[in-house]
Amino acid sequence: DIQMTQSPSSLSASVGDRITITCRASQSIRSYLNWYQQRPGKAPKLLIYTTSSLHSGVPSRFSGSGSGTDFTLAISSLQPEDFATYYCQQTYSTPYTFGQGTRLEIK
Amino acid sequence: EVQLVQSGAEVKKPGATVKISCKVSGYTFTGYSLHWVQQAPGKGLDWMGLVDPENGETLYAEKFQGRVTITADTSTDTAYMELSSLRSEDTAVYYCATDINWNYSYWGQGTLVTVSS
């Protein structure tokens, strides 16, 4: 199975800050990397697919980059609604493994 | 509008079996595989398996192999996930999600399964 490692596990930031979350795969997954946002008590929502494509309706302050084994999610100017948990997921091969999550908290 | 609507919360005793449904609408059910994801309380997302509704083929995560059965009923556009020999560690929210072009654009609302004696 492909292991996905996210860092950091948690992050404190302020409204207006720019933050980045990284995700590393245990082997190359080409560009088959997705990012999801999950708020408490809700289902995850797709933000970014195939590394850098913005899902419909997702604000442009979210962006993704990377290839192979190293990937990054960036949020350019944090808004109050962005404080949530973020997961990366590889869909290069089954099982479609997720990172352990990054909890983004308000400083 | 695409919708995945899951069945309601369940409370089960250890050793029992639970079967959760996921009714799909808004797209051709047989066009995309349907996946199931487990999320234990306060924990991350754990992929369980998938079904291809077009031919019924399934694939399961090793962690759940032997205890999980995922099926698809094309007459009702509904997928099912059955988990047997339940134990306390299976207490979790279970999500269905549609794999459209190698991502989960659409998710069910989640079903809480509580395993308790």
Interface residues (C-beta under 8 A of the other chain):
Chain A: D1 Y32 N34 Y36 A43 P44 K45 L46 Y49 T50 H55 Y87 Q89 T91 T94 P95 Y96 T97 F98 G99 Q100 G101
Chain B: H35 G44 L45 D46 W47 L50 L59 A61 E62 Y95 D99 N101 W102 N103 Y104 S105 W107 G108 Q109 G110
